[in-house]
Amino acid sequence: MSKAREEVKAGIWVIGGIAALVTVGLTISLALGGVSWLTAPFRGEVDKRNRTEGSGAFRIATYEEFFGLCSTVQSKEGAIKALEEENKTASESRRAQISTSLTALKSSRIEAVSEYNAKAAQEHRSAFRDKDLPPRLDVDDMNTTCAP
């Protein structure tokens, strides 16, 4: 064989080797990416469990958060009742102030009830709500009870 022919043959082998390496590299990358894609739901569930059930800090914070939200609703109810009582004997100018305050408090109470209910509905939080707390709060019930 001539030298030129051997050089061409060697060049083809080099190009073929590079193509083979690229093909193997792509195959490995795709295989690893496929495995990662296939195991994503499992890994996500494990991560979620570790961040919630496996986290003492999350458990305690969530437990206390429900009590805090419930007591916020109770506080607003107390303020509403106090203003309604005062409204019975208040002067005209004071009644206007009380009316404005009542509207704001009632709106704020509805927001607090909605926040409590939204968090109680979250699967990863509801497990950490104290058994003595209501599963949901009623917007229309002005006698919220947070503990027996």
HUUR-V335887 format. One record per residue. PSI is psi in whole degrees, 0 to 359 (* if undefined). BURIAL is I if it has 9 or more other ideal C-beta (glycine too) atoms within 8 Angstrom, else O. D_LAST is the distance of its C-alpha to the last C-alpha in Angstrom with 2 decimals. Layout:
BEGIN
psi->PSI burial->BURIAL d_last->D_LAST
psi->PSI burial->BURIAL d_last->D_LAST
END
This chain:
BEGIN
psi->149 burial->O d_last->99.08
psi->161 burial->O d_last->99.53
psi->321 burial->O d_last->97.48
psi->319 burial->O d_last->96.13
psi->320 burial->O d_last->94.97
psi->323 burial->I d_last->93.21
psi->321 burial->O d_last->91.46
psi->316 burial->O d_last->90.27
psi->319 burial->I d_last->89.06
psi->320 burial->O d_last->87.23
psi->319 burial->O d_last->85.67
psi->318 burial->O d_last->84.43
psi->321 burial->O d_last->82.90
psi->313 burial->O d_last->81.15
psi->318 burial->O d_last->79.80
psi->320 burial->O d_last->78.76
psi->318 burial->O d_last->77.02
psi->316 burial->O d_last->75.12
psi->320 burial->O d_last->74.14
psi->317 burial->O d_last->72.98
psi->317 burial->O d_last->70.86
psi->316 burial->O d_last->69.30
psi->315 burial->O d_last->68.61
psi->317 burial->O d_last->67.04
psi->314 burial->O d_last->64.93
psi->320 burial->O d_last->63.69
psi->316 burial->O d_last->62.99
psi->316 burial->O d_last->60.92
psi->315 burial->O d_last->59.00
psi->321 burial->O d_last->58.29
psi->314 burial->O d_last->57.32
psi->321 burial->O d_last->54.85
psi->322 burial->O d_last->53.46
psi->318 burial->O d_last->53.15
psi->317 burial->O d_last->51.29
psi->317 burial->O d_last->48.96
psi->318 burial->O d_last->48.46
psi->327 burial->O d_last->47.85
psi->0 burial->O d_last->45.27
psi->315 burial->O d_last->43.39
psi->317 burial->O d_last->40.58
psi->313 burial->O d_last->40.00
psi->324 burial->O d_last->40.20
psi->318 burial->O d_last->37.80
psi->318 burial->O d_last->35.17
psi->316 burial->O d_last->35.65
psi->317 burial->O d_last->35.39
psi->315 burial->I d_last->32.18
psi->319 burial->I d_last->30.63
psi->323 burial->I d_last->31.88
psi->338 burial->O d_last->30.45
psi->282 burial->I d_last->26.95
psi->326 burial->O d_last->26.18
psi->358 burial->O d_last->28.82
psi->110 burial->I d_last->27.73
psi->322 burial->O d_last->25.28
psi->318 burial->O d_last->25.38
psi->317 burial->I d_last->24.50
psi->311 burial->I d_last->21.56
psi->314 burial->O d_last->20.07
psi->319 burial->O d_last->21.01
psi->317 burial->I d_last->19.52
psi->312 burial->I d_last->16.17
psi->327 burial->O d_last->16.12
psi->319 burial->I d_last->17.66
psi->318 burial->I d_last->14.84
psi->319 burial->I d_last->12.45
psi->315 burial->O d_last->15.49
psi->318 burial->I d_last->16.23
psi->317 burial->I d_last->12.87
psi->331 burial->I d_last->13.00
psi->316 burial->I d_last->16.63
psi->316 burial->I d_last->15.90
psi->318 burial->I d_last->13.62
psi->317 burial->O d_last->16.49
psi->322 burial->I d_last->19.04
psi->319 burial->I d_last->17.43
psi->316 burial->O d_last->17.47
psi->320 burial->I d_last->21.06
psi->314 burial->I d_last->22.05
psi->319 burial->I d_last->20.91
psi->317 burial->O d_last->22.73
psi->322 burial->I d_last->25.81
psi->323 burial->I d_last->25.86
psi->315 burial->O d_last->25.81
psi->325 burial->I d_last->28.55
psi->333 burial->I d_last->30.49
psi->328 burial->O d_last->31.14
psi->7 burial->O d_last->33.36
psi->157 burial->I d_last->34.49
psi->168 burial->O d_last->38.11
psi->314 burial->O d_last->39.51
psi->322 burial->O d_last->39.68
psi->326 burial->I d_last->36.13
psi->323 burial->I d_last->34.95
psi->318 burial->O d_last->36.58
psi->317 burial->O d_last->34.67
psi->318 burial->I d_last->31.36
psi->315 burial->I d_last->32.17
psi->315 burial->O d_last->32.83
psi->319 burial->I d_last->29.66
psi->318 burial->I d_last->27.55
psi->314 burial->O d_last->29.27
psi->315 burial->O d_last->28.64
psi->317 burial->I d_last->24.94
psi->318 burial->I d_last->24.38
psi->315 burial->O d_last->26.36
psi->322 burial->I d_last->24.55
psi->318 burial->I d_last->21.13
psi->319 burial->I d_last->22.61
psi->317 burial->O d_last->23.81
psi->320 burial->I d_last->20.45
psi->316 burial->I d_last->18.87
psi->319 burial->I d_last->21.96
psi->315 burial->I d_last->21.73
psi->311 burial->I d_last->18.15
psi->321 burial->I d_last->19.31
psi->317 burial->O d_last->22.56
psi->326 burial->I d_last->21.16
psi->334 burial->I d_last->18.66
psi->345 burial->O d_last->21.83
psi->123 burial->O d_last->23.82
psi->318 burial->O d_last->24.39
psi->349 burial->O d_last->24.75
psi->324 burial->I d_last->21.42
psi->330 burial->I d_last->19.09
psi->341 burial->O d_last->19.27
psi->13 burial->I d_last->17.65
psi->133 burial->I d_last->14.51
psi->142 burial->O d_last->11.40
psi->338 burial->O d_last->10.46
psi->349 burial->O d_last->6.76
psi->148 burial->I d_last->8.53
psi->146 burial->O d_last->10.52
psi->329 burial->O d_last->14.05
psi->154 burial->O d_last->15.60
psi->148 burial->I d_last->15.13
psi->126 burial->O d_last->17.25
psi->326 burial->O d_last->19.93
psi->345 burial->O d_last->20.35
psi->113 burial->O d_last->16.81
psi->21 burial->O d_last->16.45
psi->58 burial->O d_last->12.86
psi->135 burial->I d_last->11.07
psi->123 burial->O d_last->7.30
psi->339 burial->I d_last->7.04
psi->152 burial->O d_last->3.81
psi->* burial->O d_last->0.00
END
